[in-house]
């Protein structure tokens, strides 16, 4: 029997976490537009009609285009209060989607004004996140990310900086960027940084199986010691890697709309989430870059429910994976999982 589709309200209220969200994809376009104004770049010169900065974010269709846009847009953000506002708004949207906790990926290479003053950047984000927690009850953790095109020593340097700062808001080391660039195995280059992070007690998450195939997923697990895989969907191209992910219980942070927008899958109906779950792989739902795709977390649950006729059981299971795999502290995770149990049994 086909289960009844859960209502929009049920989905919004479902206790959940978001574990795959980039700060870079949370910069409001209006802020980008305003940031161009002081240099006179917001509008066209006199006599020309079209503004140089479009009224809406650009239409992104692939990963390299996305990364280029992020370098440009985040490069305009140079004030601490801008970072604070971006961070605070993440907690507001989380609240609206029923997310009690958010892990936020931050890649310093996209933020030239802050890359070499990470303490100031994290302090500014922390101020916004603290205010957000006070107002909305949403907890958050930062996952500071290496970019795939960085060197071994740059990656180690980033870890050393994080260990020196020992900021309580930073929970994890992450890696993202385009894995399709370059033929050499990128993962072996970053293994020492991840090992140092692990040794120091930082959690580890890695983008793989999006712009890389199943081998990228295997390496993220075996060489980087990733506890979670961001995307990971292409593990299905190799039955052995699929079995490895399932056997280790490594959760995949699935971002359905992002996968469609960036052309990783043709459309939502062809998204492999059903095959992944049927292969006993733990999957959570996430937005990746919500403001660029004009989506929110609850909306992703709705779209997936509709596409695959998922009922409350399936959505509850994916919410559970998100909560189990988030980097909130133990007490908080326990509390949120209890909320989920109560919600599902009530
Ligand atoms: Zn991502």
Boltz pocket constraint, residues with backbone or C-beta under 6 A from the ligand:
constraints:
  - pocket:
      binder: B
      contacts: [[A, 20], [A, 22], [A, 176], [A, 207], [A, 230], [A, 288]]
      max_distance: 6.0
